[in-house]
Amino acid sequence: MNFSSMKVGSRIGLGFGIVIVLILLLAGIGIVQINKVNSMLSQINDINAKQQRYAINFRGSVHDRAIAIRDVVLVEEETQLNALLTTINKLNEFYIASYNEMEAMNKTGVATTEELSILRSIQDIRVKTEASYKNVIELKKAGDTAKAKELLMHETAGYFVSWLAAINKFIDLEEKLNTELTNEVRSITGGFINLMIVMGLIAIAIAIFITIAVARSIITQLGGEPGDVSRVVQQVARGNLCVKATTKYPDSLLAHTIA
C-alpha cells in the first residue's frame, strides 16, 4: 500500500507503531542485558568474593600457625608451650570452619575445574604440613628440641611455604575471575548505553520523518494549509465563485474547487 494513499489515522498510527516497536525492542534487549549483568554480579559477590574470603582466612590461619610452630621450637617454659599449642588449635579450628563453608558451597557446583584443582592441591599440602608440624610438636614435648628444630628447618618450613603459595594461587585466581567479570559487565553496560542512544536517535528520526510525511501528504491532498483551504471552500459554498486562490498541487481539493 502506498503511503500517500493511506488514511491520515493510518499514517499516524504507522508512525507511532514503529516507534513503539523500537521501544519494546529496546526494553526486551534491556531486560536480557540486565539479567546477564545481575548474574555476573551475583557470581562476583555471592560466589567468587566468598571463595576469596575463605581463602584469605586459610592464609591467615596458616601464616599464624607457621609463626606459632617456630615459637614452639624456641620457647623453653612449659606454660609458654601450652599457650602456643592452644593458639595453634584455635587457628586450626578457624581454618576448618572456613574450609567446611567452602566445601558446602562447592558441592552446589559453583566452582570451576581450575578452582577445584587448586583446592585439591591446597588440601594435599595441608595434610603433609599438619602431619609434619605435629611431629615437631611431639619432638618438642619429648624434650628433643634439636630434632624438632631440624625437622622444622628442613621439612615443615618448606611445607608451610608451599601451602601458602597454593592458597595465594587460589586468591589470585578469584581476583582474576572477578576482574574478567567486572570488565565484561562494563562492556555490556557500555554497549547497552550506546544501543539506547542509537535506537533513540532512530526513533526520533522516524517520528520526524512520519510527521513531515503526514503533513506533506495532507497539504498535497488539500492544496495548501488546512485553514486557507477551509476559507476558500466556505466562500465557494456560499456562492462566491470569484474567490481567488492559487495552489501548486493540481490534483488537490483546492485546485478542483477553484477550477
PAKEPA-404729 format. One line per 8 residues: their letters; for each residue x, y, z of N, C-alpha, C. Coordinates in steps of 0.001 Angstrom, whole numbers, padded with zeros to 6 digits. Layout:
BEGIN
a = X/Y/Z/X/Y/Z/X/Y/Z  ...;
END
This chain:
BEGIN
mnfssmkv = 000852/-001201/000000/000000/000000/000000/000885/001248/000000  000572/002233/-000896/001317/003481/-000987/001031/004336/000244  002069/004952/000792/001900/005767/001998/000920/006913/001761  001000/007530/000557/000144/008685/000270/-001312/008315/000132  -001590/007054/-000141/-002984/006620/-000294/-003602/006168/001016  -002817/006129/002078/-003332/005691/003373/-004119/006813/004033  -005043/006437/004902/-005784/007425/005672/-004851/008102/006672  -005232/009325/007059/-004386/010087/007978/-004163/009317/009280;
gsriglgf = -005257/008751/009809/-005139/007981/011050/-004197/006801/010897  -004253/006166/009733/-003382/005012/009479/-001926/005441/009402  -001679/006609/008780/-000301/007096/008680/000279/007414/010067  -000514/008126/010855/-000062/008470/012213/000123/007205/013047  -000843/006279/012886/-000746/005019/013625/000483/004233/013233  000838/004256/011941/002039/003561/011476/003280/004158/012119  003326/005494/012137/004488/006151/012734/004653/005812/014198  003561/005937/014955/003624/005606/016379/003908/004121/016590;
givivlil = 003358/003296/015701/003581/001847/015814/005049/001494/015685  005725/002121/014709/007154/001853/014526/007941/002292/015759  007608/003464/016295/008308/003974/017484/008071/003040/018683  006826/002590/018842/006501/001684/019957/007249/000365/019826  007344/-000148/018584/008083/-001396/018362/009544/-001223/018757  010132/-000080/018396/011521/000189/018767/011680/000262/020290  010721/000891/020952/010773/000994/022416/010675/-000389/023059  009741/-001208/022542/009591/-002567/023077/010833/-003401/022814;
llagigiv = 011426/-003236/021629/012657/-003961/021307/013776/-003555/022247  013887/-002257/022488/014911/-001763/023403/014670/-002282/024819  013407/-002314/025241/013069/-002829/026572/013424/-004310/026692  013130/-005073/025620/013451/-006501/025633/014941/-006751/025723  015703/-006007/024917/017158/-006144/024968/017673/-005729/026344  017083/-004662/026897/017494/-004192/028220/017278/-005240/029298  016130/-005922/029243/015829/-006963/030234/016849/-008094/030157  017160/-008508/028921/018137/-009588/028730/019507/-009169/029268;
qinkvnsm = 019929/-007951/028933/021235/-007479/029365/021305/-007279/030874  020236/-006767/031448/020205/-006563/032904/020283/-007904/033636  019566/-008898/033121/019626/-010237/033733/021038/-010811/033651  021696/-010560/032510/023062/-011051/032345/023999/-010360/033330  023848/-009049/033454/024679/-008287/034398/024403/-008722/035831  023137/-008942/036157/022772/-009380/037506/023400/-010733/037824  023398/-011629/036826/024017/-012941/037021/025518/-012813/037271  026165/-011928/036515/027605/-011730/036688/027927/-011112/038049;
lsqindin = 027120/-010149/038457/027344/-009520/039763/027123/-010524/040897  026145/-011416/040708/025924/-012472/041709/027130/-013401/041780  027710/-013707/040613/028904/-014542/040580/030054/-013862/041324  030199/-012565/041107/031283/-011815/041754/031088/-011741/043267  029869/-011337/043689/029629/-011046/045107/029261/-012274/045933  028451/-013161/045357/027918/-014285/046137/028773/-015542/046053  029658/-015604/045068/030463/-016820/044900/031955/-016499/044982  032457/-015751/043990/033902/-015510/043936/034418/-014771/045167;
akqqryai = 033681/-013742/045590/034136/-012960/046754/034152/-013828/048014  033150/-014698/048159/033115/-015586/049328/034259/-016595/049272  034494/-017165/048075/035600/-018115/047937/036924/-017436/048285  037070/-016216/047818/038299/-015479/048113/038418/-015181/049611  037299/-014845/050243/037301/-014569/051680/037715/-015811/052467  037181/-016964/052079/037561/-018205/052766/039053/-018478/052582  039558/-018245/051374/040976/-018487/051103/041855/-017520/051900  041403/-016291/052051/042147/-015333/052873/042169/-015790/054331;
nfrgsvhd = 041056/-016383/054775/041026/-016967/056122/042032/-018109/056232  042106/-018921/055164/043104/-020004/055138/044502/-019419/055350  044789/-018387/054562/046135/-017801/054591/046465/-017244/055970  045501/-016578/056591/045749/-016042/057925/046040/-017134/058932  045265/-018217/058848/045462/-019335/059768/046823/-019994/059568  047168/-020235/058307/048437/-020914/058001/049626/-020037/058376  049542/-018771/058035/050640/-017848/058350/050888/-017782/059856  049820/-017638/060609/049968/-017520/062069/050422/-018838/062689;
raiairdv = 049979/-019959/062111/050426/-021257/062637/051912/-021461/062357  052377/-020994/061206/053803/-021129/060892/054641/-020392/061932  054188/-019202/062306/054913/-018432/063330/054843/-019140/064687  053652/-019670/064991/053473/-020350/066281/054338/-021605/066373  054441/-022354/065290/055277/-023563/065288/056744/-023200/065467  057158/-022118/064831/058540/-021652/065034/058779/-021338/066502  057803/-020651/067109/057952/-020289/068529/057914/-021510/069426  057205/-022560/069011/057161/-023802/069795/058572/-024347/069991;
vlveeetq = 059351/-024290/068927/060718/-024800/068991/061601/-023907/069861  061290/-022618/069867/062162/-021659/070553/061882/-021533/072049  060615/-021716/072462/060293/-021478/073878/060891/-022561/074768  061082/-022195/076014/061682/-023130/076969/060725/-023491/078100  059834/-022579/078440/058915/-022844/079553/057677/-023592/079062  057178/-024478/079886/056026/-025309/079520/054756/-024473/079376  054625/-023446/080230/053424/-022597/080139/053373/-021880/078795  054537/-021451/078324/054590/-020800/077018/054244/-021785/075900;
lnalltti = 054757/-023009/076040/054473/-024048/075045/052981/-024345/074993  052362/-024485/076155/050935/-024788/076203/050096/-023655/075600  050526/-022433/075842/049803/-021278/075275/049883/-021300/073751  051071/-021644/073246/051239/-021717/071791/050397/-022845/071195  050336/-023960/071881/049545/-025092/071386/048054/-024743/071353  047622/-023992/072351/046224/-023537/072369/045952/-022624/071179  046893/-021731/070911/046753/-020827/069760/046704/-021608/068459  047567/-022610/068330/047604/-023431/067108/046280/-024164/066914;
nklnefyi = 045722/-024686/067980/044434/-025395/067884/043309/-024450/067459  043309/-023236/068004/042279/-022260/067624/042416/-021854/066160  043652/-021686/065718/043883/-021341/064308/043443/-022477/063389  043662/-023692/063839/043230/-024855/063055/041708/-024923/062974  041048/-024626/064086/039582/-024624/064096/039028/-023530/063178  039691/-022392/063162/039285/-021293/062281/039418/-021706/060811  040514/-022407/060515/040740/-022901/059153/039658/-023900/058770  039368/-024829/059660/038381/-025875/059386/037000/-025276/059140;
asynemea = 036650/-024247/059905/035336/-023597/059731/035211/-023002/058334  036250/-022324/057889/036222/-021743/056542/036252/-022828/055477  037022/-023880/055732/037106/-024993/054785/035743/-025663/054616  035041/-025885/055719/033727/-026535/055649/032713/-025676/054894  032771/-024371/055124/031859/-023475/054420/032149/-023461/052919  033435/-023482/052571/033793/-023518/051157/033378/-024843/050529  033572/-025925/051236/033171/-027242/050729/031667/-027305/050489  030895/-026758/051424/029435/-026749/051277/029026/-025953/050039;
mnktgvat = 029705/-024839/049790/029403/-024026/048608/029762/-024774/047334  030916/-025422/047336/031386/-026100/046122/030549/-027334/045779  029875/-027885/046765/029017/-029038/046490/027805/-028666/045646  027508/-027372/045578/026392/-026914/044746/026797/-026770/043285  028086/-027007/042999/028545/-026967/041613/028980/-025607/041118  029279/-024690/042038/029631/-023327/041610/031103/-023187/041239  031946/-024111/041692/033387/-023997/041460/033755/-024481/040068  034750/-023818/039470/035249/-024221/038162/036237/-025373/038317;
teelsilr = 036597/-025976/037208/037570/-027068/037230/038913/-026591/037763  039315/-025391/037358/040587/-024834/037809/040562/-024566/039310  039461/-024047/039799/039343/-023793/041239/039439/-025091/042030  038730/-026102/041581/038742/-027394/042284/040136/-028007/042274  040856/-027834/041175/042209/-028380/041080/043129/-027728/042096  043045/-026418/042208/043891/-025713/043178/043502/-026078/044607  042197/-026204/044848/041743/-026568/046198/042230/-027959/046592  042288/-028857/045621/042814/-030205/045918/044298/-030135/046283;
siqdirvk = 045044/-029303/045576/046471/-029163/045892/046660/-028523/047268  045769/-027578/047609/045822/-026965/048945/045579/-028015/050019  044603/-028871/049774/044273/-029908/050749/045407/-030927/050882  046036/-031267/049752/047144/-032237/049781/048311/-031707/050608  048690/-030447/050360/049812/-029881/051100/049423/-029612/052548  048152/-029386/052797/047680/-029191/054175/047929/-030454/055004  047574/-031605/054427/047752/-032875/055144/049224/-033103/055477  050101/-032842/054510/051533/-033045/054737/052076/-032080/055788;
teasyknv = 051642/-030819/055699/052156/-029806/056619/051712/-030076/058048  050426/-030406/058224/049920/-030642/059575/050581/-031872/060199  050801/-032904/059388/051481/-034096/059912/052905/-033745/060327  053555/-032894/059523/054938/-032526/059817/055044/-031671/061075  054170/-030650/061195/054322/-029795/062379/053841/-030495/063644  052972/-031495/063513/052585/-032279/064694/053781/-033097/065189  054595/-033566/064257/055815/-034283/064655/056789/-033339/065358  056846/-032089/064883/057698/-031095/065546/057236/-030892/066991;
ielkkagd = 055928/-030788/067160/055366/-030591/068499/055680/-031782/069397  055516/-032990/068869/055793/-034184/069671/057260/-034255/070082  058144/-033904/069154/059575/-033900/069494/059873/-032866/070566  059233/-031709/070467/059427/-030660/071468/058918/-031116/072829  057745/-031744/072826/057197/-032239/074095/058099/-033300/074716  058758/-034090/073866/059638/-035153/074358/060982/-034599/074819  061184/-033306/074611/062415/-032681/075073/063530/-032696/074054  063245/-033185/072836/064278/-033249/071797/064182/-032004/070913;
takakell = 064588/-030887/071472/064478/-029611/070763/065323/-029588/069500  066485/-030227/069538/067391/-030219/068390/066741/-030875/067179  066144/-032063/067399/065485/-032749/066284/064249/-031991/065826  063529/-031394/066770/062353/-030598/066417/062758/-029431/065524  063853/-028781/065892/064338/-027651/065088/064795/-028111/063716  065502/-029254/063673/065986/-029788/062388/064809/-030120/061460  063775/-030752/062028/062596/-031105/061226/061889/-029845/060730  061802/-028862/061605/061164/-027607/061224/061908/-026943/060074;
mhetagyf = 063220/-026880/060189/064014/-026179/059187/064053/-026910/057855  064162/-028230/057870/064385/-028991/056640/063118/-029558/055998  061994/-029534/056727/060779/-030101/056124/059555/-029215/056359  059245/-028967/057626/057991/-028278/057955/057925/-026878/057348  059017/-026128/057426/059036/-024763/056890/058738/-024765/055395  059332/-025731/054680/059087/-025836/053235/057636/-026143/052931  057031/-027008/053752/055620/-027330/053566/054735/-026091/053766  055072/-025312/054792/054299/-024089/055048/054389/-023120/053857;
vswlaain = 055589/-023012/053296/055789/-022138/052132/054927/-022618/050962  054939/-023914/050722/054138/-024475/049625/052643/-024304/049881  052258/-024474/051125/050833/-024327/051493/050361/-022891/051233  051147/-021942/051698/050799/-020539/051481/050799/-020186/049990  051743/-020756/049237/051820/-020477/047797/050565/-020983/047088  050097/-022169/047484/048888/-022738/046866/047665/-021887/047196  047588/-021425/048450/046455/-020578/048852/046484/-019255/048089  047678/-018660/047969/047806/-017400/047234/047431/-017575/045764;
kfidleek = 047730/-018718/045220/047360/-019006/043832/045841/-018998/043673  045151/-019560/044652/043687/-019576/044605/043125/-018157/044744  043696/-017374/045667/043252/-015989/045861/043463/-015185/044580  044624/-015379/043945/044913/-014672/042698/043933/-015077/041596  043551/-016347/041575/042589/-016822/040573/041236/-016149/040764  040793/-016051/042008/039499/-015404/042271/039537/-013934/041878  040665/-013295/042137/040803/-011886/041745/040759/-011751/040223  041415/-012682/039537/041412/-012678/038072/040000/-012883/037526;
lnteltne = 039270/-013846/038095/037900/-014116/037644/037007/-012896/037869  037157/-012257/039016/036346/-011067/039306/036685/-009912/038375  037967/-009766/038066/038375/-008711/037133/037782/-008942/035752  037813/-010191/035293/037252/-010520/033976/035749/-010257/033945  035056/-010663/034998/033607/-010444/035051/033284/-008953/035140  034074/-008219/035912/033841/-006776/036036/034011/-006083/034690  035055/-006465/033958/035277/-005884/032634/034138/-006225/031677  033624/-007450/031800/032515/-007859/030938/031245/-007081/031281;
vrsitggf = 031021/-006864/032567/029860/-006068/032992/029956/-004656/032438  031148/-004072/032524/031338/-002725/031987/031106/-002690/030487  031567/-003738/029808/031378/-003806/028356/029899/-003889/027997  029153/-004708/028754/027724/-004868/028474/026980/-003567/028735  027241/-002947/029877/026532/-001702/030206/026898/-000585/029235  028190/-000521/028852/028609/000485/027886/027961/000262/026527  027902/-001006/026095/027270/-001318/024819/025785/-001023/024832  025139/-001277/025979/023704/-001028/026065/023411/000469/026021;
inlmivmg = 024261/001252/026653/024092/002710/026601/024185/003203/025160  025184/002686/024439/025333/003071/023030/024121/002637/022211  023614/001437/022512/022436/000943/021794/021226/001831/022071  021066/002247/023335/019955/003134/023683/020041/004446/022913  021254/004974/022816/021434/006234/022094/021084/006068/020619  021596/004995/020006/021351/004764/018572/019869/004552/018301  019232/003673/019100/017817/003394/018875/016954/004608/019199  017376/005396/020186/016642/006623/020487/016702/007596/019320;
liaiaiai = 017891/007726/018708/018041/008600/017545/017224/008094/016360  017200/006759/016191/016399/006177/015100/014918/006471/015324  014458/006310/016560/013043/006572/016874/012698/008039/016612  013606/008935/017006/013375/010364/016772/013333/010652/015278  014278/010040/014536/014318/010256/013085/013046/009752/012412  012571/008575/012851/011337/008021/012275/010149/008910/012613  010088/009393/013852/008979/010262/014261/008969/011547/013437  010166/012121/013238/010256/013344/012433/009837/013072/010989;
fitiavar = 010330/011957/010450/010002/011604/009063/008495/011405/008889  007881/010655/009838/006439/010403/009733/005663/011709/009855  006094/012573/010785/005412/013868/010960/005464/014693/009681  006663/014794/009094/006821/015573/007860/006039/014946/006718  006101/013611/006615/005412/012921/005522/003903/013077/005627  003366/012957/006863/001920/013108/007049/001490/014537/006733  002259/015508/007250/001922/016909/006991/001970/017218/005498  002987/016718/004826/003133/016980/003399/002020/016324/002589;
siitqlgg = 001662/015103/002975/000604/014411/002225/-000748/015099/002410  -001003/015638/003620/-002268/016355/003863/-002306/017632/003031  -001196/018373/003045/-001144/019610/002258/-001279/019315/000772  -000653/018220/000322/-000745/017847/-001095/-002181/017530/-001476  -002900/016818/-000635/-004291/016458/-000939/-005218/017661/-000858  -004964/018547/000127/-005841/019712/000285/-005479/020826/-000685  -004219/020943/-001015/-003773/022008/-001915/-003134/023159/-001187  -003051/023110/000107/-002447/024165/000896/-002685/023910/002364;
epgdvsrv = -002459/024952/003166/-002694/024808/004597/-004182/024583/004848  -004546/023704/005778/-005964/023388/006021/-006820/024623/006279  -006312/025610/007032/-007086/026822/007313/-007389/027617/006051  -006381/027773/005171/-006558/028512/003927/-007554/027811/003014  -007398/026498/002906/-008301/025730/002048/-009728/025801/002586  -009865/025756/003912/-011192/025807/004521/-011895/027111/004198  -011167/028229/004250/-011778/029526/003950/-012245/029609/002487  -011443/029075/001578/-011819/029098/000158/-013055/028243/-000085;
vqqvargn = -013063/027061/000513/-014205/026153/000333/-015472/026792/000891  -015375/027479/002028/-016540/028133/002625/-017065/029246/001714  -016148/030021/001126/-016566/031079/000201/-017267/030496/-001020  -016760/029434/-001572/-017391/028790/-002732/-018749/028225/-002346  -018821/027634/-001132/-020091/027070/-000676/-021164/028148/-000533  -020728/029383/-000237/-021684/030490/-000099/-022048/031134/-001453  -021451/030616/-002500/-021788/031113/-003836/-020795/032075/-004414  -019718/032347/-003690/-018693/033255/-004188/-017738/032474/-005087;
lcvkattk = -018057/032433/-006371/-017251/031671/-007308/-016071/032476/-007844  -015981/033720/-007411/-014883/034560/-007881/-013720/034611/-006893  -013841/033813/-005872/-012780/033814/-004877/-011456/033468/-005547  -010411/034183/-005154/-009107/033971/-005756/-008227/033129/-004820  -007642/032134/-005400/-006721/031274/-004642/-005800/030567/-005621  -004607/030269/-005175/-003643/029548/-006016/-003111/028340/-005256  -002718/027371/-006005/-002132/026170/-005412/-001164/025537/-006394  -000137/024954/-005881/000842/024285/-006745/000590/022784/-006823;
ypdsllah = -000577/022379/-006301/-000936/020964/-006336/-002161/020794/-007243  -001984/020463/-008497/-003088/020442/-009464/-004173/019389/-009177  -003834/018355/-008461/-004818/017289/-008180/-005400/017430/-006797  -005234/018560/-006157/-005700/018738/-004775/-007137/019193/-004728  -007702/019188/-003513/-009076/019653/-003290/-009224/021118/-003656  -008260/021930/-003301/-008318/023351/-003599/-008290/023606/-005105  -007459/022882/-005800/-007361/023061/-007258/-008691/022734/-007925  -009359/021694/-007519/-010651/021318/-008112/-011739/022293/-007693;
tia = -011625/022879/-006509/-012647/023823/-006036/-012630/025112/-006820  -011471/025614/-007146/-011365/026911/-007827/-011265/026758/-009348  -011322/025526/-009822/-011205/025328/-011283/-012415/025893/-012014;
END
